[in-house]
Amino acid sequence: MPRRRTVTAAFDAAAVEAIAEALEAKLLHRFEDRQLLARAFVHPSAVAGDVQSNQRLEFLGDRVLGLAVAEMLHGEYAAESEGALARRFAALVRREALERIARHLCLGDHLILAKGEEESGGRDNSANLADACEAVIAALFVDAGYAAAARFIRHYWAAPMAEDKSPPRDAKSALQEWAQAHHGVLPVYRLIQRHGPAHAPHFEIEAQVADLPAAEAAGASKQAAEQAAAQILLHRLAMRDG
């Protein structure tokens, strides 16, 4: 099990070096500022003193990822329409895609968490992993510019991009098409419950089409929960009609 790292007013030098030594080869970059890389792993629960969490880096990394993925898709699928590219883009920048890369790189091993977050499974939390991945992208960007961040993204997103031979449809889009074709209505999504702390909320959503039995699902965001509920409902419909 990874040793739990803590931070107070400054990063522990040994922890910073351990993170850098474990990850720099995987990230295809040697950092000038290794403290910056360490900050990418500071969960909001662990902030103390002058240390910042990874949230600002996460914000920046999301935008850098979007640009790099859009650039990749624009070059790879020259004959596709904007709508098809948009569907591919959404699949590649969504939380699940980031989580997949984070797990491949074992980023969870390096998260800096408060004791309570650690004990509640924060090291394996999907949102924490996706956030750390975005923060790492931003750290690459800040340390060495767009080229370093894009090199990392091209390397690790090439395989997921190649997996879908045709533009994917997300579950909500597919359910909407089915509902309009069979009932002439749109699916309805209802928030059942929201709980958890502000930095790690948990949403429970109900999805329903016309008078058909509703499906419920949970997720770390309303969008994720809605997608999961739509997927469950689609599966039920496929089983019924199959």
C-alpha positions as CSV (number, residue, x, y, z in Angstrom):
1,M,0.0,0.0,0.0
2,P,1.4,3.5,-0.8
3,R,2.8,5.4,2.1
4,R,0.4,8.3,3.0
5,R,2.1,11.6,2.3
6,T,1.1,14.7,4.1
7,V,1.8,18.4,3.5
8,T,1.9,21.4,5.8
9,A,3.4,24.7,4.9
10,A,5.8,23.3,2.3
11,F,6.2,20.1,0.4
12,D,8.5,17.5,2.0
13,A,11.6,17.3,-0.3
14,A,11.8,13.5,-0.1
15,A,8.1,13.2,-1.1
16,V,8.6,15.5,-4.1
17,E,11.6,13.6,-5.3
18,A,9.8,10.3,-4.9
19,I,6.9,11.5,-7.0
20,A,9.2,12.8,-9.7
21,E,11.4,9.7,-9.8
22,A,8.4,7.4,-10.1
23,L,6.6,9.4,-12.8
24,E,8.9,11.5,-15.0
25,A,9.8,8.7,-17.4
26,K,6.1,7.8,-17.8
27,L,5.2,11.5,-18.3
28,L,7.9,11.8,-21.0
29,H,9.4,14.8,-19.3
30,R,11.9,15.8,-16.7
31,F,10.6,18.6,-14.6
32,E,12.5,21.8,-14.0
33,D,10.1,22.5,-11.1
34,R,9.4,19.2,-9.3
35,Q,7.3,21.0,-6.7
36,L,4.9,21.8,-9.5
37,L,4.5,18.1,-10.3
38,A,3.9,17.3,-6.6
39,R,1.2,20.0,-6.4
40,A,-0.7,18.1,-9.0
41,F,-1.4,15.4,-6.4
42,V,-2.5,17.6,-3.5
43,H,-6.2,16.8,-2.9
44,P,-8.2,19.7,-1.4
45,S,-8.6,17.7,1.8
46,A,-4.9,17.8,2.5
47,V,-4.3,21.6,2.0
48,A,-2.6,23.3,5.0
49,G,-0.5,26.4,5.4
50,D,0.7,27.9,2.1
51,V,0.3,24.8,0.0
52,Q,-2.3,24.9,-2.8
53,S,-4.4,22.0,-3.9
54,N,-4.4,20.7,-7.4
55,Q,-7.7,22.4,-8.3
56,R,-6.2,25.4,-10.2
57,L,-4.0,23.0,-12.2
58,E,-7.0,20.8,-12.8
59,F,-8.8,23.8,-14.3
60,L,-5.9,24.5,-16.6
61,G,-5.3,20.9,-17.6
62,D,-8.9,20.5,-18.7
63,R,-8.4,23.2,-21.3
64,V,-5.0,22.0,-22.4
65,L,-6.4,18.5,-22.8
66,G,-9.3,19.8,-24.9
67,L,-7.1,21.7,-27.3
68,A,-4.7,18.7,-27.8
69,V,-7.5,16.2,-28.3
70,A,-9.3,18.5,-30.7
71,E,-6.0,19.0,-32.6
72,M,-5.5,15.2,-32.8
73,L,-9.1,14.6,-34.0
74,H,-8.9,17.3,-36.6
75,G,-5.8,15.8,-38.1
76,E,-6.9,12.1,-37.9
77,Y,-10.5,12.4,-39.1
78,A,-10.2,14.9,-41.9
79,A,-13.4,13.7,-43.7
80,E,-15.7,13.8,-40.6
81,S,-18.3,16.4,-39.8
82,E,-18.2,18.7,-36.8
83,G,-20.9,16.7,-35.1
84,A,-18.9,13.4,-35.5
85,L,-15.8,15.1,-34.2
86,A,-17.7,16.5,-31.3
87,R,-18.9,13.0,-30.3
88,R,-15.4,11.6,-30.4
89,F,-14.1,14.6,-28.5
90,A,-16.7,14.2,-25.7
91,A,-15.7,10.5,-25.3
92,L,-12.0,11.3,-25.1
93,V,-12.1,14.1,-22.5
94,R,-14.8,12.7,-20.2
95,R,-13.9,11.7,-16.7
96,E,-13.9,8.0,-17.5
97,A,-11.1,8.6,-20.1
98,L,-9.0,10.5,-17.7
99,E,-9.6,7.9,-15.0
100,R,-8.4,5.2,-17.4
101,I,-5.2,7.0,-18.1
102,A,-4.7,7.8,-14.4
103,R,-5.1,4.1,-13.4
104,H,-2.7,3.0,-16.2
105,L,-0.1,5.4,-14.8
106,C,-0.9,4.5,-11.1
107,L,-1.4,8.1,-10.3
108,G,-3.5,7.2,-7.3
109,D,-0.4,5.9,-5.6
110,H,0.9,9.4,-5.4
111,L,-2.1,11.3,-4.2
112,I,-1.6,13.5,-1.1
113,L,-4.8,13.1,1.0
114,A,-6.1,13.9,4.4
115,K,-6.5,11.0,6.7
116,G,-10.3,10.9,6.4
117,E,-10.2,11.0,2.6
118,E,-7.6,8.3,2.6
119,E,-9.6,6.0,4.8
120,S,-12.8,6.6,2.8
121,G,-11.1,5.2,-0.4
122,G,-10.0,8.5,-1.9
123,R,-6.9,7.0,-3.5
124,D,-9.2,4.9,-5.7
125,N,-11.9,7.5,-6.2
126,S,-12.7,8.1,-9.9
127,A,-13.0,11.9,-9.5
128,N,-9.8,12.2,-7.6
129,L,-7.9,10.2,-10.3
130,A,-9.4,12.1,-13.1
131,D,-8.6,15.4,-11.4
132,A,-5.0,14.4,-10.8
133,C,-4.6,13.4,-14.4
134,E,-5.8,16.9,-15.5
135,A,-3.5,18.5,-13.0
136,V,-0.5,16.6,-14.3
137,I,-1.3,17.8,-17.8
138,A,-1.3,21.3,-16.5
139,A,1.9,20.8,-14.6
140,L,3.6,19.7,-17.9
141,F,2.2,22.7,-19.6
142,V,3.3,25.2,-17.0
143,D,6.8,23.6,-16.7
144,A,7.6,23.2,-20.3
145,G,4.8,24.6,-22.5
146,Y,2.2,23.1,-24.8
147,A,4.6,20.8,-26.6
148,A,5.4,18.8,-23.5
149,A,1.7,18.5,-22.5
150,A,0.7,17.6,-26.1
151,R,3.4,15.0,-26.3
152,F,2.0,13.3,-23.2
153,I,-1.6,13.5,-24.5
154,R,-0.8,12.2,-27.9
155,H,1.1,9.2,-26.4
156,Y,-1.6,8.1,-24.0
157,W,-4.7,9.1,-25.9
158,A,-3.7,7.6,-29.2
159,A,-5.0,4.1,-28.2
160,P,-8.4,5.2,-26.9
161,M,-8.9,7.4,-30.0
162,A,-8.2,4.4,-32.3
163,E,-10.6,2.1,-30.5
164,D,-13.7,3.6,-31.9
165,K,-13.9,3.1,-35.7
166,S,-17.1,5.1,-35.9
167,P,-18.1,8.2,-33.8
168,P,-19.4,7.0,-30.5
169,R,-22.9,8.0,-29.2
170,D,-23.1,8.6,-25.5
171,A,-25.9,6.9,-23.6
172,K,-28.0,10.1,-23.1
173,S,-27.9,10.8,-26.9
174,A,-28.8,7.2,-27.7
175,L,-31.7,7.2,-25.2
176,Q,-33.0,10.5,-26.6
177,E,-33.1,9.1,-30.1
178,W,-34.9,6.0,-28.9
179,A,-37.4,8.0,-26.9
180,Q,-38.2,10.3,-29.7
181,A,-38.5,7.5,-32.3
182,H,-40.7,5.3,-30.1
183,H,-42.7,7.7,-27.9
184,G,-42.3,11.2,-29.4
185,V,-41.0,12.5,-26.1
186,L,-37.6,13.4,-24.5
187,P,-36.2,11.4,-21.5
188,V,-36.7,13.1,-18.1
189,Y,-33.9,13.2,-15.6
190,R,-34.7,13.9,-11.9
191,L,-32.3,14.5,-9.1
192,I,-33.2,12.1,-6.3
193,Q,-30.4,13.0,-3.8
194,R,-27.1,14.9,-3.5
195,H,-24.8,14.2,-0.6
196,G,-21.1,14.1,0.3
197,P,-18.7,17.0,0.9
198,A,-18.3,19.9,-1.6
199,H,-15.0,18.6,-3.0
200,A,-16.4,15.1,-3.6
201,P,-20.2,15.3,-4.1
202,H,-22.3,12.2,-4.9
203,F,-25.5,12.5,-7.1
204,E,-28.3,10.0,-7.5
205,I,-30.4,10.5,-10.6
206,E,-33.6,8.9,-12.0
207,A,-34.1,8.6,-15.8
208,Q,-37.5,7.9,-17.3
209,V,-39.1,7.7,-20.7
210,A,-42.9,8.2,-20.9
211,D,-44.6,5.7,-18.6
212,L,-41.8,3.1,-18.7
213,P,-40.2,2.0,-15.4
214,A,-37.5,4.5,-14.4
215,A,-33.8,3.7,-13.9
216,E,-31.7,5.0,-11.1
217,A,-27.9,5.5,-11.0
218,A,-25.3,7.4,-9.1
219,G,-22.2,9.4,-10.0
220,A,-19.7,12.0,-8.9
221,S,-21.4,14.6,-11.1
222,K,-24.9,15.1,-12.3
223,Q,-23.8,14.4,-15.9
224,A,-22.1,11.2,-14.9
225,A,-25.1,10.0,-13.0
226,E,-27.5,10.9,-15.9
227,Q,-25.2,9.0,-18.3
228,A,-25.2,6.0,-16.0
229,A,-29.0,6.0,-15.6
230,A,-29.5,6.4,-19.3
231,Q,-27.2,3.4,-19.9
232,I,-29.2,1.2,-17.5
233,L,-32.4,2.2,-19.1
234,L,-31.0,1.4,-22.6
235,H,-29.8,-2.0,-21.4
236,R,-33.3,-2.8,-20.0
237,L,-34.9,-1.7,-23.3
238,A,-32.5,-3.9,-25.3
239,M,-33.2,-6.9,-23.0
240,R,-37.0,-6.3,-23.4
241,D,-36.9,-5.9,-27.2
242,G,-34.2,-8.5,-27.8
